[in-house]
Amino acid sequence: MNKTDRLLAIILELQRKGIQRAEDLASTFETSVRTIYRDVQALSEAGVPVIGAPGQGYSLMEGYFLPPVSFTAEEAVTLLIGIDFVEQLFDADYRNKAGTGRSKIDAVLPESVRLESLRIREGMKILTQSRKINKTNAEMLGNLREAIQGKRKVRMIYAKVTPHAQEDPRMTREIDPYGLVFVNGGWMLIAFCQVRQGLRHFRVSRIQSLELMDETFIVADDFKLHAYKPADERNVHVRVLIRSDLAAKVKDKPYYYTELMEDQADGLLVTLRVNDPEEVLDWVLGWGSGAVVLEPEILKQRVRREVEEMLKRY
């Protein structure tokens, strides 16, 4: 980053974060504290009202604002690609805001930059797994966003994937919705479950209905969505041998729980790590005779029973 770009970036950093120490700015821009001192002096001489408070850091005079409307073609492309993502995978409210945002960006770009950004974007495209979020999930996403922002409790009916025998696959839960995470092509809700009395993950696509309650909740003091990492409780190893002619397909689209893939003389050995072997039953069956479960024994038996049931139906 050259000096001119760094000076502008320092203004935007102070504008966005408020008081910043010289050490913080030096770390952000990967330069020395001495260089930051010189940069601040240069900004002051140029008329930018930077205030230095001993022992606290630098800040901008209250009321000073520099609108960041000067984009390079690459910066404009980055923003527009982000808008493409929002238009495909967010609810209607955000999709509309994305459209107006695109218009505003186009309006402030010089013609030369706009044409250059258009040329760059012609060589890139976002295609999500399902192309666009469907209407039902989009409405669900909008309601959950409202609940998260308003800290309102939610009552929902959630569909389990692998219910036990004689058990209704639908369950009613009351939850405190903490946040939404987009992972592996779908939206995941992180919430405190009143039944389980702990944090749980719920796929938005499996929520069959939900109701926003009038009762509100308080987010746990130690919860920060962007720092949150779920506990890894996948302690069961599943080993599956994939026929050689299918190995390339498996490598192209590795299963979410894949831990290791090993090429062998008789095929591709795939090791998965799961909570419950039942989770991978559909994946194994999807490869037909091209997949053989080596372990655990309980999954081998489960596959055998499923195949026997299939034979009865044919």
Order of alpha helices (4+ residues) and beta strands (2+ residues): alpha-alpha-alpha-beta-beta-alpha-alpha-alpha-alpha-beta-beta-beta-beta-beta-beta-alpha-beta-beta-alpha-beta-alpha
